[in-house]
Amino acid sequence: ATAVNPEFVGFDNYTRLFNFDRWMNRGEMGHSLLLTAQFVIGSALIGQAGLGLMIAMAFHRRKGFLRETVFTLAIAAWIIPDVVVAFAWFAFLDPDNGTLNAILSTIGLGNPDWLLDHPMLSIILFNTWRGTAFSMLLFSSALSSIPPSYLETAEVIGASPWQKFRDIGMPLIRGHIVTDLILITMWTFNTFTPFLLTNGGPSYRTE
């Protein structure tokens, strides 16, 4: 009826949106912003950046089949269309016939309903897998720009891998890390693919 006879409501929608008496109720603006912050911190700042950096470091200055396989799979997850990967993960997380629960049942860890019992964790893992490739490629490029003589000198004096990263790698790629965090934060705030998995549910827990 309202589509046929539209009614101008002025700022009523915004008044309701910013009604602080119900601001943090499930399904309201404040609660959704809180969930969005959790999702961004978990999947972008910790998941994508952290995993991307670890993969880049693990395969720095290395060649071979394993490196090419890992990079190919990560890039494939990044470029496959959203709907395709959403349906693939929906099948992967299926409580009865999903691949993940089949593996967990084999080792005696049960078969939880991931999208019902752990919806936020599920979409964080999904988005981490989905977007790690960008951080991985950026950090791989950054690490390759470090002069090999710096790392070789550190090896000669007996520096551990952590010391080499802390004292040589981190200072030299700090700018790349900041760039990566800014970009993936903006992208993750604007991604809606996880909605295809949960539709914002259950009970607004991923709205």
PyMOL commands that set and color helices and strands:
alter all, ss='L'
color gray80, all
select helices_A, chain A and resi 12-17+29-58+65-79+82-92+99-106+114-117+119-144+148-156+161-189+195-198
alter helices_A, ss='H'
color red, helices_A
deselect
rebuild
show_as cartoon
